[in-house]
Amino acid sequence: MAKRDYYEVLGVARDASEDDLKKSYRKLAMQYHPDRNQGDQAAEGKFKELNEAYDVLKDAEKRAAYDRFGHAAFEQGGGGPGGFGGGAGAPFGAGFEDIFEEMFGRFGAGGGQRRQASGRGADLRTAVEIGLEEAFTGVKKTMRVPTAVQCEACTGSGAEGGNASVQTCTTCQGSGKVRAQQGFFLIERTCPTCGGQGRSVKNPCKVCQGAGRVQRDRTLSVSIPAGVEEGTRIRLSGEGEAGLRGAPAGDLYVDIGIRPHAIFQRDGANIFIRVPLRMTQAALGGHVEVPSIDGGRSRVSIPAGTQAGNQFRLRGKGFSVLRSAARGDMFVEVTVETPQNLSAKQRELLEQFEAEAGKAGKSSPEAEGFFAKVAQFWDGLGR
């Protein structure tokens, strides 16, 4: 009986894209898979035919040969589907794995070779929050980390009494992986008996059940250097989860968070502080005392007529620089506060000042300049 056209089998046009081929194949493979059609010989035949067609058309070189020569390109030892695995004569398991591979990718690496797990402990991650002053000076912090630690009863060997007698794992036969079929899915997991090592102990420790490790809370300390920034991650080598049966431990990664400060704002190595001035202070000038991040005090000279938003730079009074003796700068930005809740006398004096300032015409040059431009604008409009 003549073979059907592979494009017809998959229900796609001859110029179908790889994505179109894959989508159609998945849909039809699910429809005709033997797990869904127990005892249906017709479905079985269509499933084999479907795998044969897709095996050719998913490969660019095979597809090009098929487009040119048709089925003859793979006859008489021409490297057809049977020769490449997954053709009409392939077992159901091969076709099934093809579906699984296309949906979720192949396990392991190296052309399907399963990589045996080393048993190394997992890396862990935790977070520590510190104050801005602690970030400036550097600090040592302690933390409690729930993790797997080496079993003391067997000293990590996994064997009762610490005398490890190792054998090939009987569950996975040394591969470190076990498979289970759920419906038409084939699921591959790390072997629960050996933890992926492919080996097990004959007389497992009763405390850790042969794992060589148990769950505990560990108290660890981390040294946070001066100048550290928000989001910095510090690696503590070998402080992660203990490995299986004496395998190396993983690492612990500590993410640093810095709490906002009530006075200072940080930008890299620079520190910013906003200082409110009374209207009279800004107008008459004077001095203000401001704190610095190291706990010291700095005296800032305020010139007469200082405006809101003016900044004053104090060199070397900023934040510490990571792994350096240098420091950034501190910027003092002033704001001018409008007085509130005036007494009758204060109001009278301000009204008198305003009347005289209007006559002088030079005490508020920015305001006067702005309104002069407004007047010119209206004059230009004839208003």
C-alpha positions in Angstrom: 0.0 0.0 0.0 1.4 3.4 -1.0 2.4 5.8 1.7 0.4 8.9 2.2 2.1 12.3 1.7 3.8 13.3 4.9 2.3 16.8 4.7 -1.2 15.3 4.3 -0.5 13.0 7.3 0.3 16.1 9.5 -2.6 18.1 7.9 -0.4 21.1 6.9 0.6 22.9 3.7 3.9 22.2 2.0 5.2 25.6 3.0 4.2 25.2 6.6 6.6 26.7 9.2 8.4 24.7 11.9 6.0 26.0 14.5 3.0 25.0 12.3 4.5 21.5 12.0 5.1 21.2 15.7 1.6 22.4 16.7 -0.1 20.0 14.3 2.0 17.1 15.4 1.3 17.7 19.1 -2.4 17.9 18.5 -2.6 14.8 16.4 -0.2 12.8 18.6 -2.3 13.5 21.6 -5.4 12.4 19.6 -4.0 9.1 18.4 -1.6 8.1 21.2 -2.1 4.5 22.4 -2.7 5.6 26.0 -5.9 7.3 24.8 -6.9 4.6 22.4 -6.4 1.3 24.1 -6.9 -1.6 21.7 -7.7 0.7 18.7 -5.6 -0.7 15.9 -6.5 2.1 13.5 -5.3 4.8 16.0 -2.2 2.7 16.5 -1.4 2.8 12.8 -2.1 6.5 12.5 0.2 7.2 15.5 3.1 5.3 13.8 2.4 7.1 10.5 2.3 10.4 12.3 5.7 9.8 14.0 7.3 8.8 10.7 6.0 11.9 8.9 7.1 14.3 11.7 10.5 12.7 12.1 11.3 13.6 8.5 9.7 17.0 8.2 11.0 18.4 11.5 14.6 17.9 10.2 15.6 20.6 7.6 17.9 18.3 5.6 15.4 15.4 5.5 12.6 17.7 4.6 14.5 19.2 1.7 15.3 15.6 0.4 11.6 14.6 0.8 10.4 17.8 -1.0 12.7 16.9 -4.0 12.4 13.1 -4.2 9.4 12.2 -2.1 9.4 8.8 -0.3 12.1 7.6 -2.7 14.7 9.7 -0.8 14.5 7.3 2.1 14.1 4.0 0.5 16.7 1.2 0.1 19.0 2.4 2.9 18.6 6.0 2.0 18.6 7.0 5.7 14.8 7.1 6.1 12.8 7.3 9.2 13.5 3.7 10.2 17.2 4.4 10.0 16.9 7.6 12.1 14.7 6.1 14.8 11.0 6.7 15.2 9.8 5.4 11.9 6.8 3.2 11.2 8.4 0.3 12.9 9.4 2.1 16.0 7.9 1.0 19.3 5.3 3.1 21.1 7.8 4.2 23.7 10.0 5.9 21.1 7.0 7.8 19.7 5.9 8.7 23.2 9.3 10.1 24.1 9.3 12.1 20.9 6.2 13.9 22.0 7.6 14.5 25.5 10.9 15.8 24.0 9.1 18.2 21.7 6.9 19.5 24.5 9.4 19.9 27.3 12.9 19.4 26.0 15.2 16.5 26.5 16.5 15.7 30.0 20.3 15.7 30.6 22.8 16.7 27.9 25.1 15.2 25.3 22.6 13.7 22.9 20.3 12.3 25.5 23.0 11.0 27.9 21.7 11.4 31.5 24.1 13.3 33.7 24.5 11.7 37.1 24.0 14.1 39.9 27.0 14.8 42.1 25.0 15.0 45.3 26.4 18.5 46.1 24.2 20.5 48.5 21.9 23.2 47.1 22.8 26.8 47.2 20.7 28.9 49.7 19.6 32.5 49.7 18.7 34.7 52.6 18.3 38.5 53.3 19.7 40.8 55.9 18.5 44.4 56.5 20.8 47.0 58.0 20.6 50.7 58.8 22.3 53.4 56.8 24.8 54.1 59.5 25.8 50.4 59.6 26.2 50.5 55.8 28.6 53.5 56.3 30.7 51.8 59.0 30.4 48.2 58.0 28.9 45.7 60.4 28.9 42.0 61.4 25.4 40.4 61.5 24.2 37.1 62.7 21.3 35.2 61.2 19.4 32.0 61.6 19.2 29.8 58.4 17.1 26.7 58.2 19.1 24.2 56.2 20.4 20.6 55.9 23.5 19.9 57.9 25.8 17.0 58.2 24.4 14.1 60.3 26.4 13.8 63.5 25.4 10.2 64.1 27.0 8.9 60.9 29.4 11.9 60.3 27.8 12.4 56.9 28.4 8.9 55.5 24.8 7.9 55.5 25.7 4.5 57.1 24.9 3.3 60.5 27.9 3.8 62.8 29.7 5.7 60.1 30.9 2.6 58.3 29.7 3.1 54.8 29.3 0.1 52.5 28.3 1.6 49.2 26.4 -0.3 46.5 24.7 0.5 43.2 21.2 1.9 43.9 18.7 -0.8 43.2 15.9 1.7 42.6 17.5 3.5 39.6 20.2 0.9 38.7 22.9 3.6 39.1 21.4 6.2 36.7 20.3 8.6 39.5 16.9 9.0 37.7 13.6 7.2 37.9 10.7 7.4 35.4 7.0 7.3 36.0 4.3 7.4 33.4 1.3 9.6 34.2 -1.4 9.3 31.6 0.5 9.9 28.3 3.2 11.9 30.0 6.5 10.3 30.9 8.0 12.0 34.0 11.6 11.7 34.9 12.7 12.6 38.5 15.8 12.4 40.7 15.9 9.0 42.3 14.4 9.3 45.9 16.5 6.5 47.2 20.0 7.7 46.3 19.2 11.4 45.7 20.6 11.2 42.2 24.0 9.8 43.1 23.3 6.3 41.7 24.7 4.7 44.8 23.2 3.8 48.2 24.4 2.4 51.5 23.6 -1.1 52.6 23.1 -0.3 56.2 21.6 3.3 56.3 21.8 5.5 59.3 18.6 5.5 61.4 18.9 9.2 62.2 19.2 10.5 58.6 17.8 7.4 56.8 21.0 7.2 54.8 21.0 10.7 53.4 24.0 11.8 55.5 22.3 15.0 56.5 19.4 16.3 58.6 17.4 19.5 58.8 18.5 22.0 61.4 18.6 25.8 62.0 22.1 27.2 61.8 23.3 30.4 63.3 25.8 32.1 60.9 27.5 35.5 60.8 28.2 37.6 57.8 30.7 40.5 57.6 29.2 43.4 55.7 31.8 45.9 54.5 31.7 49.6 54.8 30.2 51.3 51.7 27.9 48.4 50.8 24.9 49.3 48.6 21.3 48.2 48.5 20.9 44.9 46.7 24.5 43.8 47.2 24.8 40.0 47.3 27.5 38.4 49.5 28.5 34.8 48.9 29.5 32.6 51.8 31.2 29.6 50.2 30.3 26.2 51.6 27.7 27.6 54.0 24.7 26.3 52.0 22.9 23.0 52.2 25.1 20.0 53.2 25.7 17.5 50.4 24.4 14.0 50.3 26.6 11.4 52.1 29.6 13.6 52.5 29.4 15.5 49.1 30.4 19.1 49.1 28.0 21.7 50.6 26.4 24.4 48.5 26.9 28.1 49.0 24.9 30.7 50.9 24.0 34.0 49.2 23.1 36.9 51.5 21.1 39.8 49.9 21.7 43.1 51.7 18.8 45.6 52.2 19.3 49.1 53.7 16.5 50.8 55.6 15.5 54.4 54.7 17.0 57.1 56.9 15.0 59.8 58.7 17.5 62.5 57.7 19.9 61.4 55.0 19.4 60.2 51.5 22.1 58.3 49.7 23.1 58.3 46.1 26.2 56.1 45.6 29.0 57.7 47.6 27.2 61.0 48.1 24.8 62.0 50.9 21.9 64.5 50.6 20.2 66.3 53.4 17.4 68.9 53.2 17.5 71.8 55.7 14.4 74.0 56.2 15.2 77.7 56.8 13.0 80.4 58.2 12.2 83.1 55.8 14.2 85.6 57.9 17.2 83.2 58.0 17.2 83.0 54.2 16.8 86.7 53.7 19.3 87.9 56.3 21.8 85.0 56.1 23.6 83.3 59.0 24.8 79.9 59.9 23.2 76.5 60.5 24.7 73.3 62.0 24.0 70.0 60.2 24.8 66.4 61.1 27.0 64.2 59.0 26.6 60.4 58.5 29.6 59.7 60.7 27.9 61.4 63.7 29.9 64.6 63.4 28.6 68.2 63.0 29.3 70.7 60.2 28.7 74.4 60.2 27.2 75.7 57.0 27.3 79.4 56.1 24.0 80.7 54.6 24.5 83.9 52.5 21.9 86.6 52.7 19.2 86.2 50.1 19.5 82.4 49.8 16.7 80.9 47.7 14.9 77.6 48.2 16.7 74.8 46.4 20.2 76.3 46.8 22.7 73.6 47.5 25.9 73.7 49.6 28.6 71.1 49.0 30.7 69.7 51.9 33.5 67.7 50.4 34.6 64.5 52.0 31.5 64.4 54.3 29.6 61.9 52.3 29.4 58.1 52.3 32.2 55.6 52.5 33.4 54.0 49.3 33.5 50.2 49.1 37.0 48.8 49.6 38.5 52.3 49.8 39.4 54.9 52.4 37.8 57.6 50.3 34.5 59.3 51.0 32.0 61.0 48.8 30.5 64.5 49.4 27.5 65.8 51.3 25.1 68.1 49.7 23.0 70.4 51.9 19.8 71.6 50.1 17.9 74.4 51.7 14.1 75.0 51.6 12.5 78.3 52.7 9.5 77.9 55.0 6.7 80.4 54.8 5.7 81.5 58.4 2.3 80.3 59.7 0.1 81.2 62.6 1.3 84.8 62.7 0.6 87.1 65.7 -1.0 90.4 65.1 2.3 92.2 65.5 4.1 89.8 63.1 1.4 90.3 60.5 1.6 94.1 60.9 5.4 94.0 60.4 5.1 91.8 57.3 2.5 94.0 55.8 4.7 97.0 56.3 7.7 95.1 54.8 5.6 94.1 51.8 4.4 97.7 51.2 8.0 99.0 51.3 9.3 96.1 49.2 6.8 96.9 46.5 8.0 100.5 46.3 11.7 99.6 46.3 11.2 97.1 43.5 14.5 95.3 44.0 14.0 92.9 46.9 12.4 90.2 44.9 14.1 90.3 41.4 12.9 86.9 40.3 9.2 87.7 41.0 9.5 91.2 39.5 11.2 89.8 36.4 8.5 87.2 35.9 5.6 89.6 36.2 7.4 92.0 33.8 7.5 89.3 31.2 3.8 88.5 31.9 2.9 92.2 31.2 4.9 92.1 28.0 3.0 89.0 26.9 -0.4 90.6 27.5 0.6 93.8 25.8 1.6 91.7 22.8 -1.9 90.3 22.7 -3.5 93.7 23.0 -5.0 93.0 26.4 
